[in-house]
């Protein structure tokens, strides 16, 4: 292992229920009901891609950018209002990896301003060498683009990177990039198929960095 790459939503911050709630509320205002099964299939994709999907499917009178901006403003306010903290085990893991001088990065489908907001609010920005967002790539997860770009930024061969992911789309992206993938079975991320991951964990503290390739 020459680098460790984190997804953010559902890995660093337990945000999938928030995203789920906000998207459903927006759609409900337009008399559209979305079940969890449909929503769970979209986890890991960029907000713009998610909203584009619903706009196209239901012919909504908005642009993806409008819906994304409103969504992210609410999301940031929610983090502050509810004093959210990193998912249990994340801070000790960051400390362990830093002590081993392993370069760290975030590769998230969220917009860069949201990633920056989260890591600064959680006071963990000091750990990360790069923050790569869905805005930096053409094709969102499950395409491998974001992980390949992150490896290039880190100047590390993809096969020497370890990824921590919580979604089907994210784990497919990591594996198709040629990386080792740890699948985090976060119950708040829905019933995700993590079968492409190399190992699956139920809590972050299950990660033993000495046993990673």
ZAMARGU-4260 file (C-alpha; in steps of 0.2 Angstrom, whole numbers, plus 5000, padded with zeros to 4 digits):
<rodrens>
0) 5000/5000/5000 | 5007/5017/4994 | 4991/5027/4996 | 4975/5026/5005 | 4959/5034/4996
5) 4943/5038/5005 | 4926/5040/4998 | 4917/5053/5009 | 4898/5051/5010 | 4894/5036/5020
10) 4913/5033/5024 | 4919/5049/5033 | 4902/5057/5036 | 4885/5047/5039 | 4877/5058/5026
15) 4867/5046/5015 | 4852/5047/5026 | 4853/5066/5024 | 4854/5066/5005 | 4840/5053/5004
20) 4829/5064/5015 | 4832/5080/5005 | 4830/5072/4988 | 4814/5064/4993 | 4807/5080/5000
25) 4811/5090/4984 | 4803/5076/4974 | 4788/5075/4985 | 4785/5093/4982 | 4782/5088/4964
30) 4771/5074/4969 | 4784/5061/4966 | 4787/5047/4978 | 4804/5037/4977 | 4807/5021/4986
35) 4823/5016/4995 | 4827/5003/4982 | 4828/5016/4968 | 4837/5028/4978 | 4850/5016/4984
40) 4855/5012/4966 | 4860/5030/4964 | 4872/5031/4979 | 4889/5035/4975 | 4885/5045/4959
45) 4887/5064/4958 | 4872/5075/4964 | 4871/5082/4947 | 4869/5064/4939 | 4856/5060/4952
50) 4846/5075/4949 | 4848/5073/4930 | 4841/5056/4932 | 4825/5062/4941 | 4823/5077/4930
55) 4823/5067/4914 | 4812/5053/4921 | 4799/5065/4928 | 4801/5080/4917 | 4804/5092/4931
60) 4805/5111/4928 | 4823/5113/4935 | 4841/5111/4930 | 4852/5099/4939 | 4863/5113/4944
65) 4849/5122/4953 | 4843/5106/4962 | 4861/5102/4967 | 4865/5120/4974 | 4849/5120/4984
70) 4853/5102/4990 | 4871/5106/4995 | 4866/5122/5005 | 4853/5112/5015 | 4866/5098/5018
75) 4880/5110/5025 | 4867/5119/5036 | 4861/5102/5042 | 4879/5097/5047 | 4881/5112/5058
80) 4864/5112/5065 | 4865/5094/5071 | 4883/5095/5076 | 4888/5080/5065 | 4904/5071/5069
85) 4915/5059/5058 | 4909/5041/5058 | 4916/5031/5072 | 4934/5024/5069 | 4938/5037/5055
90) 4949/5048/5066 | 4960/5034/5073 | 4962/5027/5056 | 4968/5043/5049 | 4980/5045/5064
95) 4987/5027/5061 | 4989/5030/5042 | 4998/5047/5045 | 5010/5039/5057 | 5014/5026/5044
100) 5017/5041/5031 | 5004/5034/5019 | 4998/5048/5008 | 4979/5051/5009 | 4966/5058/4998
105) 4947/5059/4996 | 4939/5054/4980 | 4920/5059/4982 | 4906/5062/4970 | 4901/5078/4981
110) 4906/5095/4975 | 4923/5101/4980 | 4916/5115/4991 | 4906/5102/5001 | 4921/5091/5003
115) 4931/5106/5009 | 4917/5111/5021 | 4916/5093/5029 | 4934/5091/5032 | 4936/5108/5039
120) 4921/5106/5050 | 4927/5090/5056 | 4945/5097/5058 | 4953/5083/5048 | 4958/5093/5032
125) 4976/5092/5038 | 4977/5073/5034 | 4973/5074/5016 | 4985/5078/5002 | 4972/5079/4989
130) 4953/5082/4988 | 4946/5075/4972 | 4927/5079/4968 | 4914/5074/4955 | 4917/5090/4947
135) 4935/5085/4942 | 4930/5071/4931 | 4918/5068/4916 | 4911/5051/4921 | 4905/5048/4939
140) 4906/5032/4949 | 4904/5018/4944 | 4916/5023/4931 | 4934/5022/4937 | 4938/5040/4932
145) 4939/5048/4949 | 4950/5035/4956 | 4962/5035/4941 | 4963/5054/4943 | 4967/5053/4961
150) 4981/5040/4959 | 4988/5051/4946 | 4988/5066/4958 | 4996/5055/4971 | 5009/5049/4958
155) 5005/5031/4964 | 5001/5016/4953 | 4983/5012/4955 | 4987/4994/4960 | 4996/5001/4975
160) 4981/5011/4981 | 4968/5005/4994 | 4951/5012/4994 | 4937/5013/5007 | 4920/5013/5000
165) 4902/5010/5006 | 4892/5009/4989 | 4890/4997/4975 | 4894/5011/4962 | 4910/5016/4972
170) 4917/4999/4974 | 4915/4995/4956 | 4924/5011/4952 | 4938/5007/4963 | 4940/4989/4957
175) 4939/4994/4938 | 4953/5007/4942 | 4963/4992/4948 | 4964/4996/4966 | 4961/4986/4982
180) 4944/4990/4989 | 4938/4989/5007 | 4919/4988/5007 | 4911/4997/5022 | 4894/4989/5025
185) 4886/5005/5032 | 4868/5001/5036 | 4863/5019/5033 | 4869/5018/5015 | 4855/5006/5011
190) 4857/4988/5005 | 4873/4990/4995 | 4880/4976/4984 | 4898/4976/4989 | 4903/4960/4981
195) 4916/4968/4970 | 4926/4973/4986 | 4941/4963/4991 | 4935/4963/5009 | 4919/4969/5018
200) 4919/4977/5035 | 4905/4981/5047 | 4914/4995/5056 | 4929/5006/5052 | 4939/4999/5067
205) 4939/4982/5059 | 4952/4989/5047 | 4970/4983/5051 | 4982/4993/5041 | 4996/4980/5044
210) 4986/4967/5034 | 4983/4978/5019 | 4992/4974/5003
</rodrens>
